[in-house]
Structure formats: structure tokens, C-alpha cells
Amino acid sequence: MALCEHLKHSKYKAPKVHVCEECVKLGDEWVHLRTCLECGHVGCCDSSKNKHATKHYNHVKHPVIASAQPDERWLYCYIDDQMAE
């Protein structure tokens, strides 16, 4: 399968912070972190209670996230439901 246009033009960026700031404010914990490649927002993954990365996408519609886990290098496009490593 060919990569969608969003993933073709995106490159992995390491997160600037390693916490979900929304979870910190709520006193909650997260499972994994995701980084928005358009604005740098770091949010918790969908396995986490609050799903802040997906909530960020639903609010601002920035299509591509990257794993913020130190040992992972992948991108995901919300619009096309496609992943690239």
C-alpha cells in the first residue's frame, strides 16, 4: 500500500517534553506518549485513560503523530488511518 500524502511529507521529530501535560494537570498517569508533528503537542495514547493525543487531533485536525517513546520510530495519520515506520 502506498503512503498517504500526509505521511509522505512528514518526518519523525523527537518530543520536546516527555510528559502529557494535560494528564499532569489532572493528576493522572499515561501509558505512552504521542507527538503532533504539526505543532509539537505531546499527549497520551489511546491506551491511556484520557487519550489526549486523539483529543488534540479531534480539536485541531493536525493529521500526523509520532510515537514519543524513546525506542519507537513510527508515524500515524489519523485522516487516512495509516502508519509508517
Phi and psi in radians as a Rosetta constraint file:
Dihedral C 1 N 2 CA 2 C 2 CIRCULARHARMONIC -1.285 0.35
Dihedral N 2 CA 2 C 2 N 3 CIRCULARHARMONIC 2.585 0.35
Dihedral C 2 N 3 CA 3 C 3 CIRCULARHARMONIC -1.228 0.35
Dihedral N 3 CA 3 C 3 N 4 CIRCULARHARMONIC 2.519 0.35
Dihedral C 3 N 4 CA 4 C 4 CIRCULARHARMONIC -1.200 0.35
Dihedral N 4 CA 4 C 4 N 5 CIRCULARHARMONIC 2.826 0.35
Dihedral C 4 N 5 CA 5 C 5 CIRCULARHARMONIC -1.051 0.35
Dihedral N 5 CA 5 C 5 N 6 CIRCULARHARMONIC -0.611 0.35
Dihedral C 5 N 6 CA 6 C 6 CIRCULARHARMONIC -1.100 0.35
Dihedral N 6 CA 6 C 6 N 7 CIRCULARHARMONIC -0.760 0.35
Dihedral C 6 N 7 CA 7 C 7 CIRCULARHARMONIC -1.300 0.35
Dihedral N 7 CA 7 C 7 N 8 CIRCULARHARMONIC -0.618 0.35
Dihedral C 7 N 8 CA 8 C 8 CIRCULARHARMONIC -1.014 0.35
Dihedral N 8 CA 8 C 8 N 9 CIRCULARHARMONIC -0.608 0.35
Dihedral C 8 N 9 CA 9 C 9 CIRCULARHARMONIC -1.801 0.35
Dihedral N 9 CA 9 C 9 N 10 CIRCULARHARMONIC 0.241 0.35
Dihedral C 9 N 10 CA 10 C 10 CIRCULARHARMONIC -1.953 0.35
Dihedral N 10 CA 10 C 10 N 11 CIRCULARHARMONIC 2.567 0.35
Dihedral C 10 N 11 CA 11 C 11 CIRCULARHARMONIC -2.249 0.35
Dihedral N 11 CA 11 C 11 N 12 CIRCULARHARMONIC 2.546 0.35
Dihedral C 11 N 12 CA 12 C 12 CIRCULARHARMONIC -1.027 0.35
Dihedral N 12 CA 12 C 12 N 13 CIRCULARHARMONIC 2.392 0.35
Dihedral C 12 N 13 CA 13 C 13 CIRCULARHARMONIC -2.275 0.35
Dihedral N 13 CA 13 C 13 N 14 CIRCULARHARMONIC 2.309 0.35
Dihedral C 13 N 14 CA 14 C 14 CIRCULARHARMONIC -1.228 0.35
Dihedral N 14 CA 14 C 14 N 15 CIRCULARHARMONIC 2.512 0.35
Dihedral C 14 N 15 CA 15 C 15 CIRCULARHARMONIC -1.198 0.35
Dihedral N 15 CA 15 C 15 N 16 CIRCULARHARMONIC 2.642 0.35
Dihedral C 15 N 16 CA 16 C 16 CIRCULARHARMONIC -1.474 0.35
Dihedral N 16 CA 16 C 16 N 17 CIRCULARHARMONIC -0.443 0.35
Dihedral C 16 N 17 CA 17 C 17 CIRCULARHARMONIC -2.219 0.35
Dihedral N 17 CA 17 C 17 N 18 CIRCULARHARMONIC 2.722 0.35
Dihedral C 17 N 18 CA 18 C 18 CIRCULARHARMONIC -2.094 0.35
Dihedral N 18 CA 18 C 18 N 19 CIRCULARHARMONIC 0.725 0.35
Dihedral C 18 N 19 CA 19 C 19 CIRCULARHARMONIC -2.502 0.35
Dihedral N 19 CA 19 C 19 N 20 CIRCULARHARMONIC 2.694 0.35
Dihedral C 19 N 20 CA 20 C 20 CIRCULARHARMONIC -1.567 0.35
Dihedral N 20 CA 20 C 20 N 21 CIRCULARHARMONIC 1.816 0.35
Dihedral C 20 N 21 CA 21 C 21 CIRCULARHARMONIC -1.089 0.35
Dihedral N 21 CA 21 C 21 N 22 CIRCULARHARMONIC -0.570 0.35
Dihedral C 21 N 22 CA 22 C 22 CIRCULARHARMONIC -1.138 0.35
Dihedral N 22 CA 22 C 22 N 23 CIRCULARHARMONIC -0.717 0.35
Dihedral C 22 N 23 CA 23 C 23 CIRCULARHARMONIC -1.147 0.35
Dihedral N 23 CA 23 C 23 N 24 CIRCULARHARMONIC -0.700 0.35
Dihedral C 23 N 24 CA 24 C 24 CIRCULARHARMONIC -1.025 0.35
Dihedral N 24 CA 24 C 24 N 25 CIRCULARHARMONIC -0.780 0.35
Dihedral C 24 N 25 CA 25 C 25 CIRCULARHARMONIC -1.088 0.35
Dihedral N 25 CA 25 C 25 N 26 CIRCULARHARMONIC -0.578 0.35
Dihedral C 25 N 26 CA 26 C 26 CIRCULARHARMONIC -1.485 0.35
Dihedral N 26 CA 26 C 26 N 27 CIRCULARHARMONIC -0.183 0.35
Dihedral C 26 N 27 CA 27 C 27 CIRCULARHARMONIC 1.343 0.35
Dihedral N 27 CA 27 C 27 N 28 CIRCULARHARMONIC 0.380 0.35
Dihedral C 27 N 28 CA 28 C 28 CIRCULARHARMONIC -1.782 0.35
Dihedral N 28 CA 28 C 28 N 29 CIRCULARHARMONIC 2.904 0.35
Dihedral C 28 N 29 CA 29 C 29 CIRCULARHARMONIC -1.910 0.35
Dihedral N 29 CA 29 C 29 N 30 CIRCULARHARMONIC 2.912 0.35
Dihedral C 29 N 30 CA 30 C 30 CIRCULARHARMONIC -2.287 0.35
Dihedral N 30 CA 30 C 30 N 31 CIRCULARHARMONIC 2.894 0.35
Dihedral C 30 N 31 CA 31 C 31 CIRCULARHARMONIC -1.617 0.35
Dihedral N 31 CA 31 C 31 N 32 CIRCULARHARMONIC -1.007 0.35
Dihedral C 31 N 32 CA 32 C 32 CIRCULARHARMONIC -2.404 0.35
Dihedral N 32 CA 32 C 32 N 33 CIRCULARHARMONIC 2.864 0.35
Dihedral C 32 N 33 CA 33 C 33 CIRCULARHARMONIC -2.015 0.35
Dihedral N 33 CA 33 C 33 N 34 CIRCULARHARMONIC 2.608 0.35
Dihedral C 33 N 34 CA 34 C 34 CIRCULARHARMONIC -2.254 0.35
Dihedral N 34 CA 34 C 34 N 35 CIRCULARHARMONIC 2.526 0.35
Dihedral C 34 N 35 CA 35 C 35 CIRCULARHARMONIC -1.986 0.35
Dihedral N 35 CA 35 C 35 N 36 CIRCULARHARMONIC 2.249 0.35
Dihedral C 35 N 36 CA 36 C 36 CIRCULARHARMONIC -1.296 0.35
Dihedral N 36 CA 36 C 36 N 37 CIRCULARHARMONIC 2.196 0.35
Dihedral C 36 N 37 CA 37 C 37 CIRCULARHARMONIC -1.401 0.35
Dihedral N 37 CA 37 C 37 N 38 CIRCULARHARMONIC -0.179 0.35
Dihedral C 37 N 38 CA 38 C 38 CIRCULARHARMONIC -1.510 0.35
Dihedral N 38 CA 38 C 38 N 39 CIRCULARHARMONIC -0.736 0.35
Dihedral C 38 N 39 CA 39 C 39 CIRCULARHARMONIC -2.148 0.35
Dihedral N 39 CA 39 C 39 N 40 CIRCULARHARMONIC -0.142 0.35
Dihedral C 39 N 40 CA 40 C 40 CIRCULARHARMONIC 1.516 0.35
Dihedral N 40 CA 40 C 40 N 41 CIRCULARHARMONIC 0.045 0.35
Dihedral C 40 N 41 CA 41 C 41 CIRCULARHARMONIC -0.994 0.35
Dihedral N 41 CA 41 C 41 N 42 CIRCULARHARMONIC 2.348 0.35
Dihedral C 41 N 42 CA 42 C 42 CIRCULARHARMONIC -1.938 0.35
Dihedral N 42 CA 42 C 42 N 43 CIRCULARHARMONIC 2.168 0.35
Dihedral C 42 N 43 CA 43 C 43 CIRCULARHARMONIC -2.376 0.35
Dihedral N 43 CA 43 C 43 N 44 CIRCULARHARMONIC 2.871 0.35
Dihedral C 43 N 44 CA 44 C 44 CIRCULARHARMONIC -1.351 0.35
Dihedral N 44 CA 44 C 44 N 45 CIRCULARHARMONIC 2.703 0.35
Dihedral C 44 N 45 CA 45 C 45 CIRCULARHARMONIC -1.350 0.35
Dihedral N 45 CA 45 C 45 N 46 CIRCULARHARMONIC 3.066 0.35
Dihedral C 45 N 46 CA 46 C 46 CIRCULARHARMONIC -1.266 0.35
Dihedral N 46 CA 46 C 46 N 47 CIRCULARHARMONIC -0.214 0.35
Dihedral C 46 N 47 CA 47 C 47 CIRCULARHARMONIC -1.429 0.35
Dihedral N 47 CA 47 C 47 N 48 CIRCULARHARMONIC -0.185 0.35
Dihedral C 47 N 48 CA 48 C 48 CIRCULARHARMONIC -1.509 0.35
Dihedral N 48 CA 48 C 48 N 49 CIRCULARHARMONIC 2.737 0.35
Dihedral C 48 N 49 CA 49 C 49 CIRCULARHARMONIC -0.962 0.35
Dihedral N 49 CA 49 C 49 N 50 CIRCULARHARMONIC -0.761 0.35
Dihedral C 49 N 50 CA 50 C 50 CIRCULARHARMONIC -1.680 0.35
Dihedral N 50 CA 50 C 50 N 51 CIRCULARHARMONIC -0.297 0.35
Dihedral C 50 N 51 CA 51 C 51 CIRCULARHARMONIC 0.887 0.35
Dihedral N 51 CA 51 C 51 N 52 CIRCULARHARMONIC 0.835 0.35
Dihedral C 51 N 52 CA 52 C 52 CIRCULARHARMONIC -1.160 0.35
Dihedral N 52 CA 52 C 52 N 53 CIRCULARHARMONIC -0.530 0.35
Dihedral C 52 N 53 CA 53 C 53 CIRCULARHARMONIC -1.116 0.35
Dihedral N 53 CA 53 C 53 N 54 CIRCULARHARMONIC -0.793 0.35
Dihedral C 53 N 54 CA 54 C 54 CIRCULARHARMONIC -1.204 0.35
Dihedral N 54 CA 54 C 54 N 55 CIRCULARHARMONIC -0.657 0.35
Dihedral C 54 N 55 CA 55 C 55 CIRCULARHARMONIC -1.073 0.35
Dihedral N 55 CA 55 C 55 N 56 CIRCULARHARMONIC -0.663 0.35
Dihedral C 55 N 56 CA 56 C 56 CIRCULARHARMONIC -1.072 0.35
Dihedral N 56 CA 56 C 56 N 57 CIRCULARHARMONIC -0.834 0.35
Dihedral C 56 N 57 CA 57 C 57 CIRCULARHARMONIC -1.025 0.35
Dihedral N 57 CA 57 C 57 N 58 CIRCULARHARMONIC -0.823 0.35
Dihedral C 57 N 58 CA 58 C 58 CIRCULARHARMONIC -1.075 0.35
Dihedral N 58 CA 58 C 58 N 59 CIRCULARHARMONIC -0.513 0.35
Dihedral C 58 N 59 CA 59 C 59 CIRCULARHARMONIC -1.451 0.35
Dihedral N 59 CA 59 C 59 N 60 CIRCULARHARMONIC -0.793 0.35
Dihedral C 59 N 60 CA 60 C 60 CIRCULARHARMONIC -1.923 0.35
Dihedral N 60 CA 60 C 60 N 61 CIRCULARHARMONIC -0.222 0.35
Dihedral C 60 N 61 CA 61 C 61 CIRCULARHARMONIC 1.135 0.35
Dihedral N 61 CA 61 C 61 N 62 CIRCULARHARMONIC 0.473 0.35
Dihedral C 61 N 62 CA 62 C 62 CIRCULARHARMONIC -1.319 0.35
Dihedral N 62 CA 62 C 62 N 63 CIRCULARHARMONIC 2.104 0.35
Dihedral C 62 N 63 CA 63 C 63 CIRCULARHARMONIC -1.360 0.35
Dihedral N 63 CA 63 C 63 N 64 CIRCULARHARMONIC -0.479 0.35
Dihedral C 63 N 64 CA 64 C 64 CIRCULARHARMONIC -2.032 0.35
Dihedral N 64 CA 64 C 64 N 65 CIRCULARHARMONIC 2.324 0.35
Dihedral C 64 N 65 CA 65 C 65 CIRCULARHARMONIC -2.085 0.35
Dihedral N 65 CA 65 C 65 N 66 CIRCULARHARMONIC 2.802 0.35
Dihedral C 65 N 66 CA 66 C 66 CIRCULARHARMONIC -2.191 0.35
Dihedral N 66 CA 66 C 66 N 67 CIRCULARHARMONIC 2.638 0.35
Dihedral C 66 N 67 CA 67 C 67 CIRCULARHARMONIC -1.120 0.35
Dihedral N 67 CA 67 C 67 N 68 CIRCULARHARMONIC 2.420 0.35
Dihedral C 67 N 68 CA 68 C 68 CIRCULARHARMONIC -1.779 0.35
Dihedral N 68 CA 68 C 68 N 69 CIRCULARHARMONIC 0.181 0.35
Dihedral C 68 N 69 CA 69 C 69 CIRCULARHARMONIC -1.345 0.35
Dihedral N 69 CA 69 C 69 N 70 CIRCULARHARMONIC 2.394 0.35
Dihedral C 69 N 70 CA 70 C 70 CIRCULARHARMONIC -1.010 0.35
Dihedral N 70 CA 70 C 70 N 71 CIRCULARHARMONIC -0.553 0.35
Dihedral C 70 N 71 CA 71 C 71 CIRCULARHARMONIC -1.761 0.35
Dihedral N 71 CA 71 C 71 N 72 CIRCULARHARMONIC 0.201 0.35
Dihedral C 71 N 72 CA 72 C 72 CIRCULARHARMONIC -2.111 0.35
Dihedral N 72 CA 72 C 72 N 73 CIRCULARHARMONIC 2.469 0.35
Dihedral C 72 N 73 CA 73 C 73 CIRCULARHARMONIC -2.378 0.35
Dihedral N 73 CA 73 C 73 N 74 CIRCULARHARMONIC 1.481 0.35
Dihedral C 73 N 74 CA 74 C 74 CIRCULARHARMONIC -2.505 0.35
Dihedral N 74 CA 74 C 74 N 75 CIRCULARHARMONIC 2.779 0.35
Dihedral C 74 N 75 CA 75 C 75 CIRCULARHARMONIC -2.138 0.35
Dihedral N 75 CA 75 C 75 N 76 CIRCULARHARMONIC 2.649 0.35
Dihedral C 75 N 76 CA 76 C 76 CIRCULARHARMONIC -2.404 0.35
Dihedral N 76 CA 76 C 76 N 77 CIRCULARHARMONIC 2.359 0.35
Dihedral C 76 N 77 CA 77 C 77 CIRCULARHARMONIC -1.812 0.35
Dihedral N 77 CA 77 C 77 N 78 CIRCULARHARMONIC 2.052 0.35
Dihedral C 77 N 78 CA 78 C 78 CIRCULARHARMONIC -1.124 0.35
Dihedral N 78 CA 78 C 78 N 79 CIRCULARHARMONIC -0.743 0.35
Dihedral C 78 N 79 CA 79 C 79 CIRCULARHARMONIC -1.080 0.35
Dihedral N 79 CA 79 C 79 N 80 CIRCULARHARMONIC -0.834 0.35
Dihedral C 79 N 80 CA 80 C 80 CIRCULARHARMONIC -1.742 0.35
Dihedral N 80 CA 80 C 80 N 81 CIRCULARHARMONIC 0.052 0.35
Dihedral C 80 N 81 CA 81 C 81 CIRCULARHARMONIC 0.856 0.35
Dihedral N 81 CA 81 C 81 N 82 CIRCULARHARMONIC 0.911 0.35
Dihedral C 81 N 82 CA 82 C 82 CIRCULARHARMONIC -2.273 0.35
Dihedral N 82 CA 82 C 82 N 83 CIRCULARHARMONIC 2.536 0.35
Dihedral C 82 N 83 CA 83 C 83 CIRCULARHARMONIC -2.100 0.35
Dihedral N 83 CA 83 C 83 N 84 CIRCULARHARMONIC 2.589 0.35
Dihedral C 83 N 84 CA 84 C 84 CIRCULARHARMONIC -2.382 0.35
Dihedral N 84 CA 84 C 84 N 85 CIRCULARHARMONIC 2.472 0.35
